[in-house]
Amino acid sequence: MAEQLPRAEWTNREDLAALAVALGSGNARWVGGAVRDTLLGLAVKDIDMATTLLPQQVIERLDAVAIRSIPTGIEHGTITAVLPSGPVEITTLRRDVATDGRRAEVAFGSDWQEDAARRDFTINALYADPITLELSDWFGGLSDLAARRVRFIGDARQRIREDHLRILRYFRFQTRFGSQPADGEAESACADLASTLKGLSRERIGMETINLLGLSDPGPTVTRMAELGVLTQILPEARPEMLRELIGHERAQGIAPDPLRRLAALLPKDPALAEQVAARFRMSSAQKKRLATAARRDDPTGDARALAYRLGRSEALDRLLISGGSVAPLSGWEIPQFPLKGGEIVARGIKAGPEIARTLRVLEERWIAEGFPQRARVLEMLDEVLT
């Protein structure tokens, strides 16, 4: 008897069952991450479906049962079904006609194995019938999953030449699912073709790098990327040893991973360089500012709460954790607002103008130095300053 996908919460959803019925028996199968993660007993986030139906046929069948659809990637065969439990991407079986390492020209097909052959890793090429949950595995994905082995389908170099981003995807999947030793052919191919990463958009590289750094412990993988010459191609400024130290500090203090903080740890103490990296990766203004703030780090001295008040909680955590300081004073502490307004000083007879701003700065610094006392103490400070 063929192996079956274990029953999981998502496989019992009524709206997903209705979707499968609408597409017709034998015309569609679950594929990719939902199948892989269910086999590993992990929570499933995104659900994808492959189908022999053409995109227009998918739209017509969904319309017939009042399921809203969005042509999110219709030129590549992808239609998104909008369901109560969340969106499902439905993609027509495909084969690559031409690729240049960044974009692929595809032709629609009807051969399940041919569709599986164009995917990146064996563990991502597992399909499950939505009715019977029977699994289809043409390239040893089930055995690789059991062995925690991340392996390219077919020739690793050919897979990378089709899409250069697969180099970074390999290291991300190796971090999340792989065991040691890693697949030698995959590592060799990534090392030999590392220079092809220069042909990708910086934004795509940035997104993949952030996804990698957000995993539980990317430290060993980033070190291996450096040894293989891959890290130099995407982040030549990186210092893997600092990332390992930060991850150790996060774990010791029970702080959840933060990919932006980890990127900051990889970079030298140079705010201008941090801004350059943020711009290179097409990050937002807020992300650029946070990286630059983290790059101004010093030794873990001073008051953690004062640091959080001046910089913000995330920025303070970045500085403290990268430098090895304690974040315990910030646990359960809400950053307060300075409990005094300029109008209250005017009411004491001080003329509006620069003197008000100067007095507020003096009082605020004393308030911080005393550990953020209540308003009554601030009013006492005001009396002291005015006399």
Backbone torsions as a table, in degrees:
resi	resn	phi	psi	omega
1	MET	NA	135.9	-179.6
2	ALA	-64.1	148.3	179.4
3	GLU	-68.5	146.8	-178.2
4	GLN	-119.0	153.1	174.3
5	LEU	-71.6	131.3	177.7
6	PRO	-62.4	148.4	175.7
7	ARG	-66.2	135.4	177.7
8	ALA	-136.6	170.7	-177.7
9	GLU	-53.7	-45.1	-174.7
10	TRP	-70.4	-29.8	-179.7
11	THR	-70.9	-13.0	179.9
12	ASN	-100.6	4.1	-177.8
13	ARG	-70.6	134.2	-177.6
14	GLU	-66.2	-38.3	-178.0
15	ASP	-69.1	-31.0	176.2
16	LEU	-70.9	-37.9	176.4
17	ALA	-63.3	-40.8	178.8
18	ALA	-64.8	-36.0	177.5
19	LEU	-63.5	-45.1	179.7
20	ALA	-61.9	-41.5	178.5
21	VAL	-63.5	-40.7	-179.0
22	ALA	-63.2	-35.3	-178.8
23	LEU	-79.8	-21.6	174.7
24	GLY	100.2	145.4	-178.4
25	SER	-59.5	130.2	177.4
26	GLY	81.9	-6.2	-176.1
27	ASN	-92.0	-13.0	-173.8
28	ALA	-146.3	151.7	177.0
29	ARG	-145.1	146.9	171.1
30	TRP	-68.8	147.7	-176.4
31	VAL	-150.2	156.1	170.3
32	GLY	82.0	-138.3	-170.7
33	GLY	-59.0	-38.5	-179.1
34	ALA	-63.0	-40.7	178.7
35	VAL	-69.2	-48.8	-178.7
36	ARG	-58.4	-49.9	-175.4
37	ASP	-69.0	-33.4	176.2
38	THR	-64.0	-41.6	177.9
39	LEU	-63.6	-27.8	179.0
40	LEU	-90.5	-2.8	-178.9
41	GLY	75.3	23.4	-179.8
42	LEU	-97.3	159.7	176.2
43	ALA	-66.9	140.6	-179.2
44	VAL	-100.8	129.1	179.4
45	LYS	-102.3	-61.4	-176.3
46	ASP	-104.5	140.4	-179.6
47	ILE	-118.5	126.4	179.8
48	ASP	-121.3	150.1	-179.4
49	MET	-133.0	139.9	173.4
50	ALA	-108.2	148.0	-175.9
51	THR	-146.2	151.2	174.1
52	THR	-81.9	-11.3	-179.8
53	LEU	-74.3	145.8	174.0
54	LEU	-73.4	157.1	-177.0
55	PRO	-52.6	-43.3	-179.1
56	GLN	-65.9	-34.7	176.5
57	GLN	-66.0	-38.5	177.4
58	VAL	-60.8	-47.9	-179.7
59	ILE	-58.7	-45.6	-178.5
60	GLU	-62.7	-41.7	-179.1
61	ARG	-69.3	-35.4	177.3
62	LEU	-70.7	-40.3	176.8
63	ASP	-58.6	-36.9	-175.9
64	ALA	-64.9	-24.3	-179.6
65	VAL	-115.8	18.1	174.8
66	ALA	62.2	37.0	171.3
67	ILE	-99.4	120.6	-177.8
68	ARG	-70.5	140.1	179.8
69	SER	-128.4	151.7	177.9
70	ILE	-127.5	127.9	179.8
71	PRO	-79.5	67.6	-171.9
72	THR	-65.1	-31.4	179.9
73	GLY	-149.7	50.8	-170.0
74	ILE	-62.4	-30.1	179.7
75	GLU	-66.1	-23.7	175.4
76	HIS	-106.6	11.2	173.4
77	GLY	90.4	13.4	-174.8
78	THR	-105.5	126.7	174.0
79	ILE	-121.6	135.3	177.7
80	THR	-100.8	122.6	174.7
81	ALA	-89.4	128.2	-178.8
82	VAL	-96.2	108.2	-175.9
83	LEU	-114.3	159.9	177.7
84	PRO	-56.4	-34.1	-177.8
85	SER	-88.2	-1.1	179.5
86	GLY	131.1	166.0	-177.7
87	PRO	-73.6	151.3	175.1
88	VAL	-129.8	125.3	176.4
89	GLU	-87.0	126.2	-179.1
90	ILE	-114.9	119.2	-175.3
91	THR	-123.0	131.0	177.3
92	THR	-65.8	141.8	177.7
93	LEU	-53.5	141.3	-173.6
94	ARG	-138.9	164.8	167.4
95	ARG	-139.7	147.6	179.7
96	ASP	-77.6	129.5	175.5
97	VAL	-94.1	-41.6	178.1
98	ALA	-153.9	143.6	177.3
99	THR	-140.0	151.8	177.1
100	ASP	-126.6	16.1	-179.7
101	GLY	90.4	-12.2	179.3
102	ARG	-124.9	-41.0	-179.1
103	ARG	-130.0	152.8	178.6
104	ALA	-124.2	138.8	170.5
105	GLU	-97.8	123.9	-172.9
106	VAL	-117.0	158.3	172.0
107	ALA	-125.3	139.5	-179.9
108	PHE	-73.4	148.7	-178.9
109	GLY	-141.0	-169.5	-180.0
110	SER	-138.4	9.0	-177.1
111	ASP	-101.1	115.6	-176.9
112	TRP	-62.5	-42.9	-178.4
113	GLN	-66.8	-37.0	177.5
114	GLU	-63.4	-38.6	176.8
115	ASP	-65.3	-41.2	179.2
116	ALA	-64.9	-34.5	-175.1
117	ALA	-67.1	-22.4	-178.4
118	ARG	-88.5	-3.6	-179.8
119	ARG	-79.7	170.0	-171.8
120	ASP	-80.9	-59.8	-173.7
121	PHE	-116.1	153.2	-178.0
122	THR	-60.1	-35.0	-177.3
123	ILE	-74.1	-11.9	176.8
124	ASN	-99.8	0.7	-176.9
125	ALA	-110.5	37.4	177.4
126	LEU	-103.9	132.5	-177.2
127	TYR	-119.6	150.4	178.8
128	ALA	-136.4	131.0	175.9
129	ASP	-65.0	129.1	-176.1
130	PRO	-68.8	-18.1	-179.5
131	ILE	-94.8	-54.5	-176.0
132	THR	-89.4	-18.1	-175.3
133	LEU	66.2	16.6	176.9
134	GLU	-67.0	134.7	-176.2
135	LEU	-91.5	145.3	173.1
136	SER	-119.1	128.1	-175.6
137	ASP	-145.3	106.5	-176.4
138	TRP	-97.9	-12.0	-170.8
139	PHE	-129.7	22.9	175.5
140	GLY	77.0	25.7	-179.4
141	GLY	-64.8	-35.3	-179.1
142	LEU	-65.8	-43.7	178.9
143	SER	-69.2	-35.6	177.4
144	ASP	-66.3	-38.6	178.8
145	LEU	-64.6	-41.9	179.2
146	ALA	-63.8	-34.3	-178.9
147	ALA	-90.0	1.1	-175.5
148	ARG	53.2	51.3	-178.5
149	ARG	-116.0	123.4	177.4
150	VAL	-97.7	115.2	-172.6
151	ARG	-136.3	135.7	175.7
152	PHE	-68.0	150.7	174.0
153	ILE	-77.7	125.8	178.6
154	GLY	69.5	-141.3	-177.4
155	ASP	-78.7	118.5	-175.1
156	ALA	-60.6	-40.4	-179.5
157	ARG	-65.1	-38.9	177.8
158	GLN	-64.9	-41.2	178.7
159	ARG	-61.0	-39.1	-178.9
160	ILE	-72.7	-37.8	178.1
161	ARG	-62.9	-29.7	177.9
162	GLU	-70.0	-35.5	-179.4
163	ASP	-151.3	105.1	-175.6
164	HIS	-62.8	-26.0	-179.2
165	LEU	-63.9	-16.9	179.9
166	ARG	-62.4	-20.6	174.8
167	ILE	-61.3	-50.6	-179.0
168	LEU	-70.7	-35.5	176.0
169	ARG	-62.1	-38.0	178.2
170	TYR	-58.3	-48.1	-177.3
171	PHE	-68.0	-33.4	176.4
172	ARG	-66.7	-44.2	179.6
173	PHE	-69.4	-34.2	176.3
174	GLN	-63.3	-39.3	178.3
175	THR	-64.5	-42.5	-173.7
176	ARG	-81.3	-38.9	-171.4
177	PHE	-120.0	-17.5	-169.3
178	GLY	-82.6	159.6	173.6
179	SER	-117.9	174.9	178.5
180	GLN	-107.6	145.7	0.0
181	PRO	-74.9	152.2	179.0
182	ALA	-72.3	165.5	179.9
183	ASP	-65.6	119.3	-175.1
184	GLY	-64.3	-40.4	-179.7
185	GLU	-64.3	-40.5	-179.9
186	ALA	-64.5	-46.4	-179.7
187	GLU	-63.4	-41.6	-179.8
188	SER	-62.7	-42.4	179.3
189	ALA	-64.9	-41.8	179.1
190	CYS	-63.0	-41.4	-179.9
191	ALA	-66.8	-45.1	-177.2
192	ASP	-65.7	-32.4	-175.4
193	LEU	-107.1	15.4	-176.9
194	ALA	-57.3	-34.9	-177.2
195	SER	-65.3	-17.9	179.6
196	THR	-68.9	-17.1	178.4
197	LEU	-62.7	-23.8	-179.7
198	LYS	-65.6	-18.4	179.5
199	GLY	-83.9	-5.1	-178.9
200	LEU	-90.8	158.5	176.0
201	SER	-67.1	144.2	178.9
202	ARG	-62.5	-31.3	-179.8
203	GLU	-64.6	-43.5	178.5
204	ARG	-63.3	-41.5	178.7
205	ILE	-65.0	-41.9	178.8
206	GLY	-61.1	-44.3	179.9
207	MET	-62.6	-43.1	-179.3
208	GLU	-68.0	-36.0	177.5
209	THR	-65.3	-43.5	178.3
210	ILE	-63.6	-40.6	178.2
211	ASN	-61.4	-39.7	178.3
212	LEU	-66.0	-46.7	-175.9
213	LEU	-68.7	-18.5	178.8
214	GLY	-80.4	-7.8	179.6
215	LEU	-75.1	169.8	-171.7
216	SER	-57.0	-53.6	-178.0
217	ASP	-142.4	83.6	179.1
218	PRO	-83.0	0.2	-175.4
219	GLY	-53.5	-55.3	-180.0
220	PRO	-60.1	-37.0	-179.9
221	THR	-66.6	-44.1	179.8
222	VAL	-62.7	-39.3	176.2
223	THR	-61.7	-42.3	178.9
224	ARG	-66.1	-37.8	176.3
225	MET	-60.7	-37.5	177.5
226	ALA	-66.8	-43.0	-179.6
227	GLU	-63.1	-33.3	-177.6
228	LEU	-88.2	-2.5	179.2
229	GLY	82.7	11.3	-179.9
230	VAL	-83.3	-42.6	-176.4
231	LEU	-61.7	-35.5	-180.0
232	THR	-60.1	-31.5	-177.4
233	GLN	-73.2	-28.7	-175.5
234	ILE	-108.8	-26.9	-178.0
235	LEU	-151.7	74.0	-175.6
236	PRO	-62.3	-18.9	-179.3
237	GLU	-80.8	-7.6	-169.0
238	ALA	-66.1	146.0	175.9
239	ARG	-126.6	93.4	-174.2
240	PRO	-57.0	-30.1	-177.1
241	GLU	-64.5	-32.7	178.0
242	MET	-69.1	-34.6	176.5
243	LEU	-64.4	-43.8	179.4
244	ARG	-60.3	-40.6	179.2
245	GLU	-64.7	-44.3	179.4
246	LEU	-60.3	-45.4	-179.4
247	ILE	-60.2	-37.8	176.1
248	GLY	-63.1	-41.6	178.4
249	HIS	-66.8	-40.1	177.6
250	GLU	-58.9	-48.3	-177.4
251	ARG	-65.7	-42.3	-178.1
252	ALA	-62.9	-30.3	-176.9
253	GLN	-106.6	8.1	175.3
254	GLY	67.3	35.1	-179.0
255	ILE	-101.5	133.4	-177.9
256	ALA	-66.9	151.1	177.9
257	PRO	-59.3	144.9	175.0
258	ASP	-137.0	113.8	-174.0
259	PRO	-63.6	-34.4	-179.4
260	LEU	-68.8	-40.6	176.1
261	ARG	-61.6	-39.8	-178.5
262	ARG	-70.1	-35.1	173.9
263	LEU	-63.2	-41.6	178.0
264	ALA	-60.9	-38.7	-179.9
265	ALA	-65.9	-30.6	179.7
266	LEU	-70.7	-19.9	-174.3
267	LEU	-96.7	152.3	175.8
268	PRO	-65.6	170.1	179.5
269	LYS	-79.7	76.0	-174.3
270	ASP	-147.8	97.6	-176.9
271	PRO	-56.9	-38.9	-179.4
272	ALA	-64.3	-41.0	177.7
273	LEU	-65.4	-41.3	178.6
274	ALA	-59.5	-41.1	177.9
275	GLU	-65.6	-37.0	177.8
276	GLN	-63.6	-42.9	179.3
277	VAL	-64.6	-42.7	178.5
278	ALA	-61.3	-41.6	178.0
279	ALA	-66.6	-39.8	179.6
280	ARG	-61.4	-38.8	-179.3
281	PHE	-88.8	8.1	177.6
282	ARG	57.5	44.6	-180.0
283	MET	-83.0	163.3	179.8
284	SER	-71.4	166.1	178.0
285	SER	-60.7	-39.4	179.6
286	ALA	-64.7	-40.8	178.8
287	GLN	-66.9	-40.4	178.2
288	LYS	-61.2	-43.9	179.8
289	LYS	-63.3	-41.2	-178.9
290	ARG	-66.5	-41.6	177.6
291	LEU	-61.2	-44.2	-179.8
292	ALA	-64.3	-38.6	178.3
293	THR	-63.6	-42.8	178.6
294	ALA	-64.7	-32.1	-178.7
295	ALA	-73.4	-12.2	176.6
296	ARG	-89.1	17.3	-173.2
297	ARG	-63.3	151.4	175.6
298	ASP	-127.2	-172.4	175.7
299	ASP	-62.9	152.7	-174.7
300	PRO	-73.7	63.7	178.4
301	THR	-111.7	166.8	177.4
302	GLY	90.4	-174.8	-173.6
303	ASP	-91.8	123.0	-179.0
304	ALA	-62.2	-38.1	-178.6
305	ARG	-70.7	-38.4	176.3
306	ALA	-62.7	-38.8	178.2
307	LEU	-63.7	-43.7	179.8
308	ALA	-65.5	-37.1	179.3
309	TYR	-64.8	-42.0	-175.5
310	ARG	-78.0	-36.1	-172.6
311	LEU	-105.1	-30.2	-169.6
312	GLY	111.6	156.0	-174.5
313	ARG	-63.2	-50.7	-178.0
314	SER	-60.6	-42.5	-179.3
315	GLU	-65.1	-38.8	178.0
316	ALA	-66.6	-43.1	176.7
317	LEU	-59.0	-42.4	178.3
318	ASP	-56.6	-53.2	-176.7
319	ARG	-59.6	-47.7	-175.5
320	LEU	-65.9	-47.2	-175.7
321	LEU	-69.4	-40.7	179.1
322	ILE	-64.2	-34.7	-178.6
323	SER	-88.3	-8.2	179.3
324	GLY	88.5	15.9	178.4
325	GLY	-82.3	166.8	-178.8
326	SER	-85.2	135.7	176.8
327	VAL	-103.3	4.5	-177.2
328	ALA	-55.7	-38.6	-179.5
329	PRO	-62.1	-17.9	-178.5
330	LEU	-90.7	-9.5	-178.1
331	SER	-65.5	118.9	178.8
332	GLY	72.9	7.6	-177.8
333	TRP	-99.8	127.0	176.8
334	GLU	-94.9	133.9	179.8
335	ILE	-66.2	120.7	-176.4
336	PRO	-82.2	165.8	172.0
337	GLN	-99.8	142.1	178.2
338	PHE	-62.0	120.6	-169.5
339	PRO	-85.5	42.6	179.4
340	LEU	-150.2	140.6	179.0
341	LYS	-115.0	156.7	-179.9
342	GLY	-60.4	-32.8	-179.9
343	GLY	-60.8	-29.6	179.6
344	GLU	-70.8	-28.8	176.5
345	ILE	-75.6	-39.2	176.1
346	VAL	-58.8	-39.8	-179.7
347	ALA	-63.9	-18.7	178.0
348	ARG	-87.6	5.6	175.5
349	GLY	100.2	6.0	177.7
350	ILE	-88.7	130.4	-177.6
351	LYS	-68.0	136.9	179.3
352	ALA	-59.6	139.2	-179.9
353	GLY	147.4	-158.7	-175.8
354	PRO	-58.2	-30.1	-178.2
355	GLU	-65.1	-33.5	177.5
356	ILE	-63.5	-48.0	-179.8
357	ALA	-61.9	-40.0	179.5
358	ARG	-64.4	-42.2	180.0
359	THR	-64.5	-41.5	178.2
360	LEU	-61.4	-41.7	179.4
361	ARG	-63.4	-43.5	179.3
362	VAL	-61.1	-46.6	-179.2
363	LEU	-65.0	-41.6	-178.8
364	GLU	-63.8	-40.2	178.6
365	GLU	-65.1	-39.8	177.3
366	ARG	-66.2	-39.4	178.7
367	TRP	-61.6	-43.0	178.0
368	ILE	-65.1	-45.9	-177.2
369	ALA	-62.2	-30.8	179.4
370	GLU	-87.4	3.8	175.8
371	GLY	86.7	30.7	174.7
372	PHE	62.2	58.2	179.4
373	PRO	-68.6	171.2	-178.2
374	GLN	-70.1	170.1	-175.2
375	ARG	-57.4	-37.0	-178.8
376	ALA	-57.3	-40.9	179.2
377	ARG	-69.2	-35.5	178.9
378	VAL	-63.6	-39.4	177.8
379	LEU	-65.3	-35.4	174.9
380	GLU	-63.2	-42.1	178.1
381	MET	-61.0	-40.3	179.9
382	LEU	-61.1	-44.1	177.7
383	ASP	-59.4	-42.4	-178.9
384	GLU	-64.1	-42.0	-179.7
385	VAL	-67.3	-40.3	-176.1
386	LEU	-73.8	-24.3	179.0
387	THR	-93.4	NA	NA
